[in-house]
Amino acid sequence: MKKAIKVALAGAVMSGVLFAAPSADAASYKVQKGDTLSKIAKAHNTTIQQLKQWNQLAGDQIYIAQSLVVASKVSKNKVIAISVVEEKEQNPVSHTVVKGDTLTKIAKKYKTTVANLMQWNNLKSDSIKIDQQLAIHGAEVITEAPTATAVEAVINFKDTADAVIEKQLNNEKAAPTTVSKSSKDIYALAINIAEQTMGIPYKYGGNTLEGFDCSGFVSYVYNNAGIKLDRKSSLQYFEQDTLKVEKPVPGDIVFFKNTFIPTISHMGIYIGEDQFIHAGSKGITISNVNEKYWAERFVAYKRFAVVK
């Protein structure tokens, strides 16, 4: 059943790179034994980078029965938060990295995207070095990116993940309404660490003080507060590592859906009084779950299972 969901075009978890949103033909795929991102990308006529973007994957690791958002087609008419990019058929040119260059700066110079540069040059991160040769394939920006949260569009998802999310929550045993004294101390430290990062910019895949994405931020904060977590996406944390809570305490986690893919796609740390701190499009900031944008996408408060 089609479901129209209004999404603010400069919504909270965008990486700043350019990509076309999945059209109404977007769907989910459950990972099978022997699958790799390369194999899945080829089967669904997309790219590894797009799969990582849609599913907030920091690396190439996937697991059996994992649900991935895939797209067999890409709409050229629906744009989420960023511009539509059209490839030119021409031989690539080479760019020599000079002092002061960044992938963002190079992408802007050649009117392409950071994601494209990483894909064309098989880069695992956005780290580059002086005198490095980068292949540049022709790309032309067709539509300018909208400015912050000023424009909205209706996005029609043929298959949302609402039923899967509801099933997941129904199958979970609720965590206790309180946490232990030691956990309260850890939570207080986590919130203090989180607040010290205010203003640090958003960076897709980032989990350092140079820049964070939403799950990288949560991972960084909790690990530095003494709770060891593997680096995962918000969807993976939601499905694998957390339990729902009816009455959150400051330090618990809050999850949102449909920010740029039709499933769990954003997370933050609850700090009390309906507020949460998170890595959004404007960097580390504090928002309120009752704001229209977040209220429409709110899923649940949860707690990492390792917290007692």
Number of C-alpha atoms within 10 A of each C-alpha: 7 11 13 13 17 16 21 19 23 24 22 24 24 24 21 19 19 21 21 19 25 27 20 19 15 23 20 16 15 13 17 14 8 8 13 16 19 14 12 19 18 13 12 16 12 17 19 16 19 22 21 19 21 20 23 26 23 20 15 13 9 16 13 11 11 15 20 22 21 26 24 16 16 17 15 14 10 18 22 27 31 22 22 21 19 15 11 11 9 9 10 13 11 12 14 13 17 13 8 8 13 16 20 16 13 19 18 13 10 15 14 23 25 20 21 21 20 18 16 14 12 10 14 11 13 16 9 15 13 11 11 11 15 21 16 19 18 16 18 14 17 11 12 10 18 16 11 14 15 10 13 15 15 15 22 19 21 16 17 23 20 15 10 12 17 11 11 15 18 11 10 13 10 15 20 15 10 13 17 11 10 11 17 17 13 19 25 16 18 25 21 14 16 23 17 11 20 15 13 17 20 26 26 25 25 22 21 15 12 10 20 27 31 31 29 25 29 26 24 23 26 22 15 16 19 13 17 13 17 11 20 21 25 26 24 20 23 27 17 14 16 21 25 25 22 12 12 23 20 18 25 24 26 26 22 23 24 22 26 25 22 24 26 27 25 29 32 27 29 26 25 14 10 13 18 22 27 31 33 25 22 17 21 25 19 18 16 17 19 12 11 10 17 18 12 17 21 19 21 20 22 27 26 19 12 12 17 14
